[in-house]
Amino acid sequence: MDFARDNVDLRIFYGHDLYRDHKITPLFSDQLVAVASRDFITEHGADLDHIKDQFLIHTDWGRDFASSPNWSQAFADRRLVDHNTGLRVQASSIALNFAEQGFGVALVPQRMVRERVDSGRLIQVQMPPIPMKHDYQIAYSNRLEANTNIQMIIRALKAPF
């Protein structure tokens, strides 16, 4: 993405260093949690160790994030996960939507699901959260560093949830 060409003032991103010519501000760290719909839990149970591999929703983080946490880390040494079964998606938001529709269990950032878990639309399956290796950050043009709107957005995004 080119800030000037695309007429973009800021970009929130995770774990890379593509914006070295811009002002970068760390926003927050997050952790991955497992979530599923209430209907899925009713039908398949809430014990993650008994959820079949075919119901695990895998997020392909892309080549730059090959070492990011996945279902193998979620199960640690309790179980081998067949990553060739289940749904494979390219974004946490898609994994989250599939989980909400009852297609399985998704491993997604906690900050992304908090409101849906609090409202009961999703159930957080019991497992230790997995810390994400990078922080979420925001990049913006150096000329906007003193912009009050940009600073207000940064404060809001950095606020604990």
C-alpha positions as CSV (number, residue, x, y, z in Angstrom):
1,M,0.0,0.0,0.0
2,D,1.3,3.4,-0.9
3,F,0.0,6.1,1.5
4,A,0.3,9.0,-1.0
5,R,-1.0,7.2,-4.1
6,D,-3.9,5.5,-2.2
7,N,-4.7,8.7,-0.2
8,V,-4.4,6.8,3.1
9,D,-3.7,8.7,6.4
10,L,-3.1,5.7,8.6
11,R,-2.8,1.9,8.6
12,I,-3.2,-0.6,11.4
13,F,-1.0,-3.6,10.9
14,Y,0.4,-6.7,12.6
15,G,4.0,-7.8,12.8
16,H,6.0,-6.5,9.8
17,D,8.3,-3.5,9.1
18,L,7.1,-2.3,5.7
19,Y,6.5,1.3,6.8
20,R,10.0,2.5,7.9
21,D,9.5,5.9,6.3
22,H,6.4,6.6,8.5
23,K,5.7,7.2,12.1
24,I,5.0,3.9,13.8
25,T,3.3,3.6,17.1
26,P,2.7,0.3,18.9
27,L,-0.9,-0.2,19.9
28,F,-1.4,-3.4,21.8
29,S,-0.5,-7.0,22.2
30,D,-3.0,-9.8,21.9
31,Q,-3.4,-13.5,22.4
32,L,-5.3,-16.2,20.5
33,V,-8.3,-17.9,21.9
34,A,-10.6,-20.7,20.6
35,V,-14.2,-19.8,19.9
36,A,-17.3,-21.5,18.5
37,S,-21.0,-20.9,18.2
38,R,-23.4,-21.9,20.9
39,D,-25.1,-24.4,18.5
40,F,-21.7,-26.0,17.6
41,I,-20.9,-26.4,21.3
42,T,-24.3,-27.9,22.0
43,E,-23.8,-30.5,19.2
44,H,-20.0,-31.2,19.6
45,G,-19.3,-30.3,23.2
46,A,-16.9,-27.7,24.7
47,D,-13.9,-30.0,25.4
48,L,-11.4,-28.9,22.8
49,D,-9.5,-32.2,23.1
50,H,-12.6,-34.0,21.8
51,I,-13.3,-31.7,18.8
52,K,-12.4,-33.6,15.6
53,D,-9.8,-32.1,13.3
54,Q,-12.4,-31.7,10.6
55,F,-14.0,-29.0,12.7
56,L,-10.9,-26.9,13.3
57,I,-10.8,-23.7,11.3
58,H,-7.2,-23.0,10.2
59,T,-6.0,-19.5,9.4
60,D,-3.2,-19.4,6.9
61,W,-1.3,-16.4,8.2
62,G,0.7,-16.2,5.0
63,R,4.4,-16.8,4.3
64,D,5.6,-14.0,6.5
65,F,3.9,-15.4,9.6
66,A,4.7,-19.1,9.2
67,S,5.8,-19.3,12.8
68,S,2.6,-17.7,14.2
69,P,0.6,-19.8,16.6
70,N,-1.7,-22.4,15.1
71,W,-3.7,-25.4,16.3
72,S,-0.6,-27.4,16.9
73,Q,0.5,-24.9,19.6
74,A,-3.1,-24.9,21.0
75,F,-2.9,-28.7,21.6
76,A,0.8,-28.6,22.7
77,D,1.9,-32.2,23.1
78,R,-1.6,-33.6,23.8
79,R,-2.5,-34.3,20.2
80,L,-1.2,-34.2,16.6
81,V,-3.4,-32.0,14.4
82,D,-4.0,-32.9,10.8
83,H,-3.7,-29.5,9.1
84,N,-5.1,-30.9,5.9
85,T,-8.6,-31.4,7.3
86,G,-11.0,-28.7,8.5
87,L,-11.5,-25.3,6.9
88,R,-8.6,-23.2,5.8
89,V,-9.0,-19.4,5.5
90,Q,-6.7,-16.5,4.9
91,A,-7.9,-14.0,7.5
92,S,-8.9,-14.1,11.2
93,S,-12.1,-12.2,10.3
94,I,-13.1,-15.0,8.0
95,A,-12.3,-17.7,10.6
96,L,-14.4,-15.7,13.1
97,N,-17.3,-15.5,10.7
98,F,-17.2,-19.3,10.0
99,A,-17.1,-20.1,13.7
100,E,-20.0,-17.8,14.3
101,Q,-22.0,-19.6,11.6
102,G,-21.4,-22.9,13.3
103,F,-18.8,-24.4,11.0
104,G,-16.3,-25.2,13.7
105,V,-13.8,-23.8,16.2
106,A,-11.6,-20.9,15.2
107,L,-8.4,-19.7,16.8
108,V,-8.6,-15.9,16.7
109,P,-7.2,-12.8,18.5
110,Q,-9.0,-12.2,21.8
111,R,-9.6,-8.5,21.2
112,M,-11.4,-9.4,18.0
113,V,-13.9,-11.7,19.7
114,R,-14.5,-10.1,23.1
115,E,-17.7,-8.3,22.2
116,R,-19.2,-11.5,20.6
117,V,-18.2,-13.6,23.6
118,D,-19.6,-11.1,26.0
119,S,-22.9,-10.9,24.1
120,G,-23.2,-14.7,24.0
121,R,-22.9,-14.9,20.2
122,L,-19.8,-17.0,20.6
123,I,-18.5,-19.3,23.3
124,Q,-14.8,-19.2,24.2
125,V,-13.6,-22.8,24.4
126,Q,-11.4,-23.7,27.4
127,M,-7.7,-23.6,26.5
128,P,-4.8,-21.5,27.7
129,P,-4.6,-18.4,25.5
130,I,-1.6,-18.3,23.1
131,P,0.4,-15.1,23.2
132,M,0.8,-13.6,19.7
133,K,4.4,-13.0,18.8
134,H,4.0,-9.4,17.4
135,D,2.2,-6.3,18.5
136,Y,-0.4,-4.5,16.5
137,Q,0.9,-1.2,15.3
138,I,-0.3,1.9,13.5
139,A,1.6,3.7,10.7
140,Y,1.0,7.2,9.5
141,S,2.7,10.0,7.7
142,N,5.3,12.0,9.7
143,R,3.4,15.1,8.7
144,L,0.4,13.9,10.7
145,E,2.2,13.3,14.0
146,A,0.7,16.4,15.6
147,N,-2.7,15.9,14.1
148,T,-5.3,15.8,16.9
149,N,-7.6,13.4,15.2
150,I,-4.8,10.9,14.6
151,Q,-3.7,11.1,18.2
152,M,-7.3,10.6,19.4
153,I,-7.6,7.5,17.3
154,I,-4.3,6.2,18.6
155,R,-5.4,6.8,22.3
156,A,-8.7,5.0,21.6
157,L,-7.0,2.0,20.0
158,K,-4.4,1.7,22.8
159,A,-7.1,1.8,25.5
160,P,-7.5,-1.5,27.4
161,F,-10.6,-3.3,26.3
